Amino acid sequence: MTSSSWQLSYVELGGDKDINCVNLVVGDVRHSVSPQGGGTFSQRFDAPLSFATDRLSLEARRRKTRLFRTTETVKVYSIEVQSGSGRQVIKRGKVDITFEVSPQPVPTDPGSLLTVTSERLVPTTEELIAQCPRFRILVVGKTGAGKSSLIDRVFGTDTAGVANDQPGKAQIGNGLISSQNDRFILHDSQGFEPGEGRNYDIVKSFIEAKKKEPHIKDRLHAVWFCFPVPIIDHGERLLEEGAETFFGEPNEAVRNIPTVVVFTKYDRLLTHMQEKGHSKANIEAEAEQYLQRHCVEPIQRFLKDQDILHVAVSSKHGRQRGLDELTNLTYERVSKSFTSQANAVSPVPFAAAGAQRVEPRVKIESSINVGKQRYWRALASSADFRGFTMLDCLGVIHTDIISVWNFHDPSVHLSSEEFRHLMVNMVNEVDAPAGSSSAATNFTRSGTFSGAVPLVAAAIVILPFVAGLVLVRWVNESYQRLQNMHPKFMAYIVDLTHVLNILFALKGSEGGKKVTRREIKLAFNAYYRSSWMEEVHESIRQFKYTITDHDEIMEKIEKLLLATDREAHVTSVVREISSVDLHLEQDEEWYSR
């Protein structure tokens, strides 16, 4: 028995009635701890969890405030629970934490490996987030410019804290973090409107000061200047006097900082044209001409040779426009401005991709970049996975992909053991011949999922696998003992990404709302029963590669993830889901009892 290998079968936390959510973190996996009432949470694990030195912690979430997270991570050092077997109680302030632990036995076969070692596979995203936890953006715009709605739409929040567009409220130095998306930090500034002459100097000084920050996480990563599309008939101007001064002189402040001029409230222009009797058939073309004449050309005259992009947007529900273009322009410019050494992912573009909740393709491209840096290269041959089980290897890949998509998931459903097991069992079907039921004998399909099955039965989403399903045997084998594992790795990466893409589309413009198990189950079921999954698995089955060239595997994964028909598949699947009564915000257990 080694001192760093232990098993945990029970955990309990009590003593604080303000806590409303608890997760146990073992290695890179989060396990939900069930509420028992009266501020007590407990969970028994029929299959004991193995853990190693300093790889155990509890996340306790207190009742939410309006804007900020209230999650506290309670660190529990392994040495505290390794002082003896059996039930042990550890105190943290007024909180009592109870563990039931036992030593993990050494295998009798000298040639076998421990399921969990004293080391771990560190997610690439964990290292990137440590370097740059948040995408830092400055948004400048006068009162009524529509900054709040713009931020909410792009970053998937309900209220981003943009001073409610009230005059005199914005404090540029106060970085705002939303509890619904803590992967970006917002600096909000008033525009250059009359009476705010000093703001010209304030904005310029702030940008210059941020450029001198020694750490990349503290620098500005992007700037958006927001100007409402002016209605010339109403006597409105595009640029106030202060803005003309700012853009009219050589401006070193924004040089080398990704900057976009955003023409907001484009929908207001369309409404004005409709009211003036413009033909609906020609209104878009006429609006584009108006935009060019009264917005783009004036800005270009002021900017001269400055390398600043521009885009027109509408954030109004039902008339959204240009948000995807703004997201792509910002991401592309950030990727060019913040680069790393060859084959390494820069933490700033990674932060930008994770923060935005508009463009799924940006998420997928970022996942590919993260995967290429380390663990996807291990699919053919690498020392990275040596000594770990397949479940460990899939686990770190899962963590990296989930981190890039950055759903608002306070209950960590997407990192839960239940969801990971669902994905493993879906991936196991890549071994089955096309058009057949699964060739594996380790699990059984739920009887409610045969034939033409509705996505929802009796208001509860029924999963295709039965509750308490035992994981397929190969996941507990050590990586180097198994042959020809690349199809399962490939399927796991592609299937998980496609399920998340569907979930992303389901959330739509409500990305600030927390993810429910019901939504996840709907997305999982829809993909599982679709021809899309069958096509992906068949393509992987037919794939042949040279064992000495792992780039072939990488290229195949990338081709499957960015296939030209991806958006069409997502649209088709979401349309099918939307044909039933969704109740997406209604949460439910993974399996009905």
N, C-alpha and C positions, 0 to 999 in steps of 0.2 A: 504494500500500500504506500503511495506517495503522499506527502503532506499537502499537495496542491490539488488533489482529486477527491471531491466530495459529492454527495447526493443530497438534494433537498426534496422532501415529500410534503411539507406543509408550511404555510406562512400565514400569519395573522397580524393585523395592525389595528390598534384601538386607542381610545383616549382623547380624540379630537373630533368633535361633532361638526366642525366646519369643513372637514375633508369630504368630498363627494365623489372622488375617483382615485383608485390606486392601481398601479401597475408594478409588477415585479420584473426587473430587467436582469436577465442572466446572459452574460456575453453580449451578443447583438440582438437578442430576441426579447420582446416584451410579452408578458403574460398578464392578462387581466386578473385582478383579484376581486372577487365578488362581494358586494355590499351585504351585510347581515343585519343592518339597522343599528341605530344608536351610536353611530360613528365607528362601528366595527366592520372590518373587511377581512375576509379569510378565503383561502383556497387550498384544497388538497389535490396533489398531483399523483394520480394512480401510477403513472410512469415517472419515477423520480427524476428531477432535473439535475444534471451534472454541472458543476461549476469549478472554476479555478481561482487562483489567488487574485484578489481585488477585482473580481468580475461579477459582483453582486450589488444591486442597489434597488431602492424602491422609489417610484415617482408618485408623489401625493399631490393631487390637485384640489386646491381650495375653491370655494364658491367664487364665481367669476366677478370681476369688476367690469366696468364698461369697455375699457380699452386694453388693459394689460393682462398678460398671463399671470397666473398665480400658482404655477407648477413649482413644487419644491422637490429636489432630488435628495433623498435620504441615503447617504453613502453608508454601506455596511461592509466593513472590511472582513475578508474571509477569515482572517485570524481570529475574529470575534466569535465566529460560529464553528471554528475548528478546534475550540478548546475542549471539546468532548462530544460524544454522540448523544442523540436523544433530543428532548425538547429544551430549548434555551430561550431566554427572554432578554432582549436588549432594549435599553431606554434611550430615547432621543427627545429631550425636553419632556413634554407631557405625553408624548406618544410612546406606547409600549409595542415592541415588535417581537413576535414569537416565531421561532423557526423549529422545524424538526429536521435534523440532518443525520447523516451516517457516512462513514468512509466508503469510497468507491473501491471495490475489490480489484485486484490485479488479475488480468486474464491468465488462465492456466496455460494457454498455448503461448510459448515464448515467441512465436513468430507473429502474434497478433498485436494490434495497437489499441490503446485506450480510445474510447469513443470521443472523449474530450481531453485535450492536452493542456499543459500549463500555459501554452501560448494560444493566441487566437488570430483569426484572420481579421485584420483591421480594415473596415470599409474605406474605400478611397474617398467617399463623400465625407466621412468623418474628418479626414485630414484637410480636405478643402474647406469645410465649414469652420474648422479651427483657424484657418488662415484668413477667411473672410466670411463671418457669420451672416452678414446681411448685404444686400445690394443697396447702396446709398445713393439716393437721387434727390436733386433739388428741383422743385417745381415753382416757377415764377409766374404770377398772373394777377391781374387786378381783381377787385371785388366783382363777383358775378361772372368770372371767366369760365366757370364750370370745372374747376380743379378737383373738387371733391368727387363728383360723379366720374370723372376721368380716372382718377386713382382707384376708385372702387371697382370700376369695370376691368381695368388692366390687371390689378393685383388681387381681385377676388375678395374684396372686403365689403362689409355693409356700412362701415363708417371708418374712414382712414384717419380721421382726426385733423382734417385740413381746416381748422379754425372756422368751420362752417361758412367760409367765404365772407366773414364779417370784417369790415374795415378795422384796421388797427389790432387785430387779434393775432396775426401770424408773427411768430418769433423765429427768425431764420436759423438761429443757433440751436434751437430745441429739436433734436431728432425725435420723430414720432414713430412708435412701433405699434402695430395693430395686434390685438390678441388673436385675430383670425388668420393672420399671416405674418409671422415674426421673421420672415426671411428677407424683408426689405425695411429700410429705415428712411423716413421721409423728412426732408427739410422743406418747409413751406415758406414762401416769401410773397409779400404784397407785390403788386406790379409797379409800374412807373407812372401811376395816375396822378392827376393834379393834387397838390397838397402833400405828396409823398416824395418830394425832391430828394430828400436824404436817402431814400431807398436805393437810388442809383449807386451811391458810394457803399451802402451796406452790402448789397448783393456782390459788387465787385470785390470788396475786401474779404467777404466770406469765401468766395471762390478761390481767391489767391491764397488765403490762409490754409484752405483744405489741400491745395496742391503741395504745400510744404510739409504735410503730415508724414512722419517717417514710416508708418505702417499702412499697407495697402487697404486694410479694412476701414481706416479712418479717412481715406481720401474720398472725394466725390467721384462717383462712377458714371454719372450721366446728369444732364441738365435738360429740362423741358421748359421752354418759354411759351406760355399759353396766351393766345390772343383770340377772342371771339370773332367769328366772321362778321364784318360790319355790314349793316343794312344802310347803304348809301342814301336811299330815299328818306331815311330817318335822320340824316345828318350825322351818322356815326363814322368814326375814324378807326382805321386798323391800329395805328400806333399812336400812343400819347407822346407828348413832347419828350418825356424822360426816356422812353423806349427808342425814339429816333436818335437821341444823343448816344445811348448805349450802343446801338448797332451801327451808328453812323461814323464812329471813330475807330481807328485801329484798336482792337480789343484783345490784349494778350491774356486776359483773365480766363476766357473759355477755350483758348488754344490748347489743343491736345486733350480736351475733355469732350467725350461724345455729347453732342448738343443737337437738339431737334426743336424747331419752331413748330408748335402745334396750333393749327387753326381750329378752334373749338366751336361747338354749337352749329355745325353744318346743317343740321336738321331745321334750324330756325330759318336759314336761307331758303330751303325747299318750301317750307310753309309759307313764307312771304311771297315766293313766286307763284304758288298755287292761289293765294288770295288775290294776286294781281291778274289771274286768269291765264297764266301760261299753260300751254298744252301739256297734259300728263305724259304724252308720248315723247316730248322733247325736253321735259323739265330737267332731267339729269344732265344732258349735254349742255343746256343753257347754264345750269348751275356751275358746271366745270369751267365754262368760258368766263363766267362772272368771277369765280375763284381765282383763275389765272390773272385776270385783269386787275382785281382789287386787293388781292392778297399775295399771290406768288411774286408777281412782277415788282410790287413795291418793296417786298422783303429782299428780293435779289438786288435791287438797286442799292439798298442800304448795306447789305452784306458784302457786296463786291466780290472779292476773291476769298472770303472767309468760308471755310469748309463746314458749313452748317446745313443740315437737312431740314425739310419741311414736309408736313402732312396735314390733311384736313380730316377731322374726326367728328363723329356724333356719338354721344354716350347715352342718349335717350333710349329707354326700353322700346323695342319694336322698330327703331330707326337707327340702330347702331351701324356705324360706318368707320372704316379706317383704323380700328383698334388693332387689327392683325398687322396692318402695314406699319403702324407706329411701333408695335412690339418687335417686329422683324428688323426694322431699321435700327432701333436701339440696340438690339442684341448683336446685329452684324457690326455696328460701329464699336460697341464695347469689346467684341472679340478681336477687332483689329487694333484697338488702343491698348488693351491689356493682354499681353502675350507672355508665354512661358517658354522655357527651353523646349527643344524638339521632343515630340511625343508625350509632353506633359500638359495636363489640363490647367489652364489659368483659373485661379479661384474666383475672379471677378465675373467672367462670362458664365461660369457655373452658377454663381449667385444670381445673376440676371435671369438665367433660364429657369431656375427654381422659383424665383419670386413671382414671375408673371403667370397669370392664369387665363391666357387668351389663346396662345398658339401651341397646340399639341406637337406640331412638328419640331418646334424649338426644344421641347422636352425630350423628344426622341433623339434628336441630334446630340443633345447634351449627354444623354444616357450612353450613346455610342462612344462619345469622346471619353467619358469616365471609364467605360468598360475596356476600351482599347489601351488605357494607361496601364492596366494591370491584369485584372482577373479574367477578362474574356480571352486574353492571350494565353491563359492557362488551359484552355479547352483542349488543345492538342497535346502539348507537353510543356510542363513548367514545374519549377520547384515550389511555386507559391502554394499549391494544394497538397504537397507531400505531407503525410502524417495526419490528414484530416478526413473526416467522413464526407460522403456525398452530401449529406444534410448540412454539414458545416459549410461546404463549398457553395451550395445553392443558397444557403442563408445569407452569406455576405453579398452575393449577387443580388438577391432580393432586397436587402437593405439599401444598396446603392441605387437601384432603380426607383424604389419607393421614395427615397430622399429627393431625387431629381423632380419627381412629379409634385411633391409638396402639397398634398391635400390638407385641408383643415381637419385633422384627425386626432382630436384631444384624447379619445379613448383608445388610440393606437390599434384600431381594428385591422388596418392593412399590414401591421407588423405582428399580428397575433399568431399564435400557434395554429389556430383553426384555419385561418386564411392560407397560411403557408402549406398546411397539409392538403387543402383543396387544390392548390396549384401543383403540388407534387403528384397527386393522383390524376389530375388532368394531363400532366406531362407524361405520365406512365403510358398513356394511350398512344403515344407516338410509336410504340412497338407493335400496335395492332394493325393488321392489314386494312387498307382503305375500304370503307363501307361495311366493316364488320364491327361487332361489339368487341369490347376490350379483350385482348388475348391474355391479360394478366389474371391470375387466379387469387391474388392477394386481397382483392376487394370486390364488393358487390354493388351493382347499381341499384339505386332506389327504384322500387316498383312504380313510383309515381311519375317516372320520367321515360316511359316507353311510348313509342308511337308519337302522334302529334300531341305534344304536351303543352298546356298553357304555362306561361311564366309564373302565374300566380294561382294558387289553389287555396280556397277558403281564407283569402286575405293574407295568407302566410306564403312567402316565397319558399318553395321546396327545392332543396339542393339535390343534385344528381347522385350524391354519395350518401350512404347511411351514416347516422350518428355513431360516434365511437369507432369509426373505421380505423383499422390498424394500418399504419404506413407500409408501403411496399418495401420488401426486404432490402433492395439494393441501396436505399438511402442511408442505411447504417453501416454499409461496407466502406472500408477505407478507399480513398480515391485511387491510389496506385494499384490496388488489387483488382480493379474492374477494367474490363476491356471494352473498347468501342462505346465510351460514355458520351461522346460529343453530341449525338442526336438529342439526348435528354437535356444537356446543357442548352443547346440551341433552342429546343422547344420551350424550356422554362423561360428563357429571356424573351422570346417572341410572344409566347402566350401571355405572360405577365404584362408585358407592354401593351398588348392589344386589349386586355381586360381593363387596364388603367385608362387607356384611350377612350374606351366606351364609357367608363365611369366619369371621365373628364367631360365628355359630351353630355352625359346625363345631368351633370351639375350645371352646365351652361353658364349663365350669367350669375348664378347663385353660388359661386365658388367659396364665398365667405361662410356659408353654412356648413356645419360639421358633417362629416361623412357618417352615414349610418350603415349598419350591417345589411339592412334591407337593400340599399343601393348597391352595395358590393355584390350581394347575392344575385340581384337582377342583372348586373353587368356580367358576372361570372356565368350565369345560366345562359344568357343570350349568346355569348361567345361560344360556350361549350356545345350548344345545339346548332350552331351555324355552319354553313358550308365553308365559311372563312377558316375556321379551325381545321376542318378536314383538309382544305387545300394546303394550309401551312404544314400540317403533319405529313401529308403525302410528299410535299416538296422536300422536307427534311429526310424522309425515308429514301428518296431517290438520289439524295446528295452523296456524291463520292468525292473524297479528297485524298491528297497525298499526305501521309503522316508527317513528313518533314516540313510541310508548308502550312503553318497555322493561319496564315493570312487568308487562305481559301475559306476557312470557317468564318473568319471575321467578315469577309466580303459577302458571304451567303447570309449571315445574320443581318447585316446592314441592308442588303437587298430586300429581305423579307420585311424588315421594320419600315422601310421607306418606299414600299411598293406603290406604284402609281394608283392602284385601286384602293389604297388604304382608306381614304376619306369616303369613298363610295360605300365600302363595307361598313364603316362606322355609322354612316347615315342610315343605311338599310337596317342595321341591327337596332339602332336607337329608335327608329320609326316603329319597329315591331314592339319594342318595350313600351313605347308611348301609347300603343293601342289599348293598353289595359289601365286600370285605375291604379296609379303608382303609389301615392302616399309616401313619397320619398323620405320625408322627415320622420315618418313613423318607424322607430327602431324595433328590432325584434331579435330573438336569440338566433344563433347560427342554425340550430336544429330545433324543430318543434318537439315538445315532450309528450 
